[in-house]
């Protein structure tokens, strides 16, 4: 029976060299050229502002300012005001806040999965080292 010769997988070697890191949402941004970087920066800044509960409160106040006009005879009416003004303005920010929280949780799960994979890799390498010491003639 031939002696086992260990050949690590390329991804295992990359892990050992520290070349692989957990993927974050921010890593998905296009940074290939100055225009793409500027667009990504601007989009993130706008999302940070609009995707805050303070912006949701501001939008609610703006929507409420328009309520009296909607209730006047000939105005859009309460149902149209709720659907077209209040919900669209306020929910926009609230949904972005929720998406930001979901993205942060996703990043955390990704990082934990990465750390778990690193731990499993380490354990497998320890087992490999142990087997090598046990099978030497």
Order of alpha helices (4+ residues) and beta strands (2+ residues): alpha-alpha-alpha-alpha-alpha-alpha
